[in-house]
Amino acid sequence: MLPVAEDPDSDRRITPYHELRQLALAAEEGGLDSVWAADHLLYQAPDEPLIGFWESWTLMTAIAEATNRVEVGHLVLAVPFRNPMLLAWMANTLDEISDQRFVLGLGSGWSELEFRAGDFNFDHRVGVFEDSLNVALPLLREGRVDYDGEFERAHAELRPPPRRDGGPPILIASKGPRMHRLAAENADRWNTAWYGLPMEPFYERRDGLHAVCHKAERDPAEIEITVGLSVIDESTLGEDDDRTRLLLAQPEVIAEGFRAWQAEGVAEVICRLHPSTPDMVERVARAAQLVREDAAVQ
């Protein structure tokens, strides 16, 4: 995960693009698989200053051009922020720029502050999300759409057509029954976050998704599970940090965490780093190497 937000602990400093680019290149050079960014506009915790974010689509387009091998994506796009027909065109174009390394990560959004600030539809965001899927996904997967929904509508043919058959893979983040249903019906990959080691909230969400898959007659094995992990340097731990949701940033400890998630059938882990520095990227890369060495021996 690239750090795209202002840091309230350092006078709201935000990581400049040239440093974000260095982090992405460190991930690629270290043998990691993917680079991601959150999609937010504004956030404010209780009794904390307002913080802002780099706009994630513009940023990840630049990262796609800077890199050559890693997948790039958003964890996850707040779908109600963007017109879904335009979203499909943007996804098709970014998949071209990245030479088919783009993952379209989608969610309904959750921060009421930024929805209200931009006059986005917070009260019906899941309805907007569902309508948006019914516009964007047919365009990307079939090349055309004819849809009239309550919140979104489009009648169009996607030109130029996706170079990748079926368009980029679709990742959906969900935790409730309605979003689980939409993931079960539409997703190639599913995400839940943020954790350290496998724990009960993960099991509840995964089992909830699988139950909905069975009801929808979708084989759960068809949806890759991805999990967001928080990896933290011990020197930055605070008294209020929930250690059950953190992995300490020592390569052997991170590797043990990776193995635990692998044993749960998780296909990919996406690491949010505290602090987000090239050294921390190197530690994660070393942990991944240790796990891959295990697999090679077996």
N, C-alpha and C positions, 0 to 999 in steps of 0.2 A: 504494500500500500504506500502510495506517495503522500507526503504530508501537505495537503492543499489548504489547510485552515490557518488563520492567525493563531498564534500561541498566547493565551491569556497570561501565562506565567513569565513571558519575556517581553512585556510591554507591547503585546499584540504583533510581534514580528511575524512575518510570513516568509516561508522559504521561497527565494527567487527561482525563476525558471532554470537558470543555469545550474543550480544545485539539484533541482528535481531531475534534470536531464542526467546529471552525474549519478544520481541514485539509480535511475533506470538502466544506465549503461553498466553500473556495478552489478546489478541483478543479472543482466544478460551475460556479462563476462564471467560471473560466478557460477553460471550453469543453472540458474533458476528458470522457471517456466513461464512466468507471467508477471505483468505490472498493472496495477489498478489504481483508481482514484475514486474517492467519494464524490457524490453529487449534491452539494448544498449551496445555498446563497448566504444565509444568515443563521446564526445560532446564539442563544443567550441562556446560560445556566442561571439558576436562582442566585441573586446577589453577586453575579459576575458581569464583566463588561460584555457588550455586544461584540461578536467576532464575525469576520467575513471569510470568504473562500475564493480561490481562483475558480473561474468557470471551467468545469471539468471536461466538456466536450472539446473545446478549443485546445486545452492542455493536452489531452490524450491524442489528438490529431498530431500535435508536434512530437509527442513521445513516439508515436507510430513511425514517423519519418526518421527520428533519431536512432531507432533500434532496427535490428534485422531479423531476429529470431523469436523473441518472446511474444506471447499473446498479450494483447492490451485490451482493457475493458474498464467499465465503471461498476463499482460495488456500492450501491446500484443507482441507475438513473431514476430520479423522481419523475415518473412518466407524466403526471399532470402539468409539469412545467413546459412541455413542448407539444406542439400539434403533432398527432401521430402520423399523418401522411408525410409531413416534413421529416419526422423522426426516421421513417423508413428510408427516405432519400439520403439523409445524413449517414445512417448505418451502412447503406450500400456504398456510399462514397468513402467512408472510413475503412471499410473492408477492402476496397480497392487500394487506397493509400498504403495500408498495412500489408498488402500482398496476402490477404486472407488470413490475417492473424487477429482479427477483431472478434471479441465476444460481446454480445449485446446483453448487458445486465440490466434488469428491469425491476422496479418496485413501485409501490403506490405513494411513497413519501410518508413522513410522520411528523415533521416539525411544523406546528401550527403557525409559529411566528413568521416563517418565510412564506408560507401559503397566504396568510393574511396580507403581508407586506406587498406581495406581487399580485394580489387579487386572483390567485389560483383557487380552484374549487376544493377546499379542505373537507367540507362536510360530506361530499360524495366522491372522495378521492378513489375509493375502490371501484365505484361505478365508472368513473372516468378511466381508470386503469383497464377495466374489462373492455370497455368500448374501444380504447386505444389498441389493445391487443387485436381486436377484431378488424382494425384498420391496418396496422403496421405489419402483422405477421403474414396475412395473405399476400401483401405486396412483396415481402421478402422471400416467401417460400413458393409462391405460385406466380408472382409477377403482375397480379392485378387484384383489385378489390371493388366490390359493390356492397356498401354497407351503410345503413341508416340506423344509428343508435340514439339513445336518449341524450348522450353527451357529446358524441363524436360521430362524424359521418364522412365518407369519401367514396368517390367513384373514379378510379384512375388505373392506369397501366404504368408499371415501373419501368422507365427507360432512362439509361440503358439497363438491361436486365442484370441481376446479380451474376458475377463471374463464378462465384462458388455455388454449386448446385444446392438449392434450398436456402441460400443466404447464410449469414453468420449464425453460430449456435446461440440459442436463447437461454440465458440464465435468469431465474426468477427467485427473489428472496421472499419468503413467506413465513408466518408463524400462526395465523389464525385460520379457521375452517374455510372461509370464503377465498382467501388468497391461496390456501393449499389447493383448493379445487382448480383455480386458474393455473397454478403450477402443474398440477397433475394432467391437465388437459393440454398444456402448451409448452412446457419447459423441456429443454435438453439437459439442463443442469439446474441444481437448486442450491441455494446458499442459506446458511444460518450463522450468526455471529453474536457476540464475541466471547471467546472461551480461552481457557488454558488447556486443561486436560478434559477428556469426555466427562460429562456431568449430566444430571437429571434434566435440566432444561433442553439440552440437545436431544436426549432420548425422547422427550415428550414431543418436540417439534418433528423429529424424524418419523416417529411412529404415527403422529397425526397425519403427516403427508402420505405415508404408506397406506394408512387406512382409507384415505380419500382416493388414492390411486386404485385400490381394490374396488371401491364403489364405482369408480369411473371405468373399470375394466382396462386399466393401464398397468402394465407390468412395472413395478417400482424400480426394477433393475435397469429400465430404459433411461432413468434419470440419474445422472451423475451427481453425487453429493459433494459439495464444497463447503468448507468451514472457515470462518474468519477467526484467527488467533491473535491474542495480544502478547507480544514478546517484549519484555522490559529488562533494562539493565538494573541490577539490584541497587546500585547507588542512587537511582532516581525514585525508588519506592517511597510512597508516602504512608502516613499512619492510617489513612482512610482507604487505601487501595485494597480491593478484594483479591487476596492472593489465590483464591480458588479459581479465578478467571484469568490468571496470568501464567506465562511461562518465563522463567528466569533465563536471561540471554547468555547462557553458556552452551556452546555447541553440543556437548553431550546431553545436556538437559533438554534442549530443543529437539534433538534427535529422538530421545525417548518419547517426547510428546508426539512427534510425527508418527512414530511406530504405534503408539496407542490409538491415534486416529485412523491409521491404516488398518488396524485390526477391526475397527468399526465399519469398514467398507467405504471410508471416505476417499474420494478420488484425488482431491486437491485441497491443500490448506493455504490460506492467504494471510500473510503475517502483517499486522500493524505494529510498527516498531516504536519503542520509547527508550531513548531518543531515536529519531530517524536519521541515521548517519551512515556513511559508507562502511564504517567498521561494523555496525550492526547488520548491515546487508551481508557482509563477509561472514559473520557468525552464522546467519541463517543458511548461507550457501554451504558452509562447512558442515552444518547439521544435515542438510540434504545429501551431501556427498557421503556422509557416514551411513545414512539409510540406504543409499544406492549401492554402496559397497557390500552391505549385508545381503541385498538382493542378488548381487553378482555371485557371492559365495554360495548362496542357496541354489 
